[in-house]
Each structure stands twice: as structure tokens, then as C-alpha cells.
Amino acid sequence: MIAWIIAIVVIVLLAILYVSAYNGLIKGRTYVQESWSQIDVQLKRRNDLIPNLIETVKGYSHYEQSTLEKVVGLRNQLINMPADDHQKMMDVSDQLSSSLKSIFAVAEAYPDLKANDEYTKLMEELTNTENKIAYSRQLYNSSVASFNLKIQSFPSNIVAGIHHFTISEYLQVPEEEKEAPKVSFDK
């Protein structure tokens, strides 16, 4: 009789452990998906701001046409890209961010553009959006780290294997952003 009670208690404890591990994996996967959706929201916001920025800058920078065309091309590429390749989306997004920095630099050559209220407002919104994208990337990678740890840790790794949970990929930082900026005070 005692053997049956011990067996039932062990089975119940194993079932609780199994369900808890499974629910933890589901929660982790959901956090990863939610974190990606935050990035996606900010990318869409930036994509919505770009046409207004292009129109504002167009009138001032006749010589910067190639930069504007590159920004529009990258924006369109990002809009038409399948949503399931996160790293590819972020690679194009990084190129777009770099091109936007070139447009921001254009303002230095055009004081009237810097004084334009609409341009200033767009610059602030784009800068805030870029900061939110950077924060969202950090949150995503943090969620991925937590989820991957659950997949690889005992006993949830057993549950992950049974239910085919797979490791999520981190968003990589472009090589040019890893390099320290070169500062020179030489004339």
C-alpha cells in the first residue's frame, strides 16, 4: 500500500515538473515573439516617417539625390521583406539607419533645413525611434538568451526535445558598429 502511495506521489510530482517546464518554455517563446513584435512596430514607425523626411529634405539638397534614393530603396526593401527572416530584416534596417545618418549630416550643409520646424520634428521622432529600435533589439536578445537557457537546461531540455522547441537566433550587431569610432583632433 505504501509503495502505491509513493508511486502516485512520484508520478504527480513528475507531472507537475513536466507541466511547469512546458509552460516555462511556452512563456519563453512568447516573450521572444513579443520582443520581436516590438522591433517590428518600431521599424514600421520609422518606415512611416521616412517619406515625410524625404519630402522635407528634397527641396534643400539637390546634390544628395543618390542618398535619398538609397533610403527610399532600403525602406521599400524592408517593407516588402518576408517577416520570418529576422536577421535579414535587421541587416537591411542597419543599412537604412546608416543611410539616415547621411541625411542627418546633410542638414549641416543647409542651415535653412536645420531651421525648418518640420525637419527638426522629424529628426527628433526618427532619433527617438532609432533609440527604441536599439532598446527593442536588446530586449529581444535578452528574451532569446532566457529562452535558449531554458531549452538547454535540465529538466526543461527533455520537454523541449519532446515538443521540438528550437534555439532562437540572436540579432547580430553589424561589424562596422562594433568598431570604436576614430576621433582625431589633428588639423
N, C-alpha and C positions, 0 to 999 in steps of 0.2 A: 504494500500500500504506500509506504513512504517513498519507494522507488518511483511509483507513478506520480506522486505529487512533485518530486524533484524533477522528473522528466517534463512534466507540464510547465513548471516554473521556468526551466531552462528554455523550453520551446517558446514560451511567452516572451521571455527576455530577448531571445534571438529575433523574434518577430518585431519587437519594439525597436531593437537596434537596426534591423533591416529597413523598417519604415522610416526611422529617423534619418538614416544615411540617404535613403532615396529622396526624401523630402529636402534634405540639405543640398543634394545635387540639383534638384529641380529649382530650388531657390537660387543657387549659384548661377545656373544657366539663365534664369530670368533676369538676374542682376546684370549679366553680361549683355543680354539683349536690350535691356532698358538703357544701359550705358551707351550702347551703340545708337539707340534712337535719339539720345541727347546730342550726340555728334551730328546725326542726320538732320535734326532740327536746326542746329546752328549753321550747317552747310547750306541748307535751304534758305535760311535768313540771309546769309552772305550772298547767295546767288540772286536773291530778290533785290538786294541793294546795288549790285553791280551795274545794271542798266542805267540807273539814275546817276551813278558816279560817272559812267562813260559819257552820258549826255552832258553832264556839267563840265567835264574836262575837255570834251571835244572842241568847244568854242575857243579854248585858250591854247591848246597845244597842237598846232597844225603839224609840227615836226615829230610828234610822238605817235603817229598813226600805227606803226608796227606793234608798239606796246599795247595799244588799245585793242588791236585785232587779236593779239595773243591772249589777252584777258578774256575777250568775248569767246574765242575758240575754246579755251580751257573751261570756261563756265559752261558752254554748250556740251562739251565732252563729259563734264561732271553730271550734268542734268540727264544725259542720255545713257549713262553707265548703269549696268545692272547693279542692284543694291547688295548682292551677296558677296562681292569681292571687296571686302573692307580695306585691305592693304592697298589695292589698286586705286580705290576712291581717295584714300588719304595721300597717295603719291601725287595724284592729279591735283588734289586740294593744296598740297605743299607747293606745287608749281604755281598754282593760282595765287597763293599767298605771296610768293616771291615776286610775281608779276605785279601784284597790287602795290608792293613796296616801291616798285619802279614808278608807278603812277603817283604815289605819295611824294616821291622825290621830284616829280615834275612841278609840283606846287612851289618848290623853292625857286624855280626859274621864272615863275609867273606870280608876282606879288598880288595882282588883281584876283587871281584864282584863290590864293590863300585868304584874301579878304572876303570872298564870296561866302555868305552865310549858309547857303545850301551845301556847298562843298565842305565847309567846316563841320556841319551837322553830319553829313555822310561819312566824313573821316572819323568822327567820334564813334558813330554807330558801327562802322567797319572795324575800328580798333577794338571796341568792346566785344564784337562778335568774334574776332580773331582770338581774343583772350578767353572767351567762353569755349571756343573750339579747343584751345590748348588745355584748358581745365578738363573738358569733357574727355579728351584723349587720356589724361592722367587717370580720371575716374574709370574709364574703360579698361585700361591696362591693370589697374588695381583690382577691378572686378574679375578680370581674366586670371590674375595671379591667385586670387582666393579660390576661384572655381577649379583651376588646374591643380591646386594643392589638395582640394577635396577629392578630385579624381585619382590622385596618386597616393593618397593616404589610406592606411588601413583603418577601419574595415570598409570605408566607402568605395575603395578601389574595386572591391569584389562586386558591389552593387553596380558601379559604373560599367564594369565589364559585362555584366549580365544584361544591362539595359542599353548598351552601346553608346554611352556618353563618351565624347571625344574631347581631347585637349583643344582649347581655343587658342588662336594665334594672337600674339601681342601686336599692337601697331608700332611699327618701327619708325624711328626718327631718321630723316634724311641725313646722309653723310655730311653735307655742307653745313647743316645746323649743329652737328656735333663738334665742329672745329671752333676753336676760340677765335673771336674777331680780332683782326690785326689792327692795333692802334699805333699811330705814329704821330709824333709831334714835330717831326722834321719838316722844314720848309723846302 
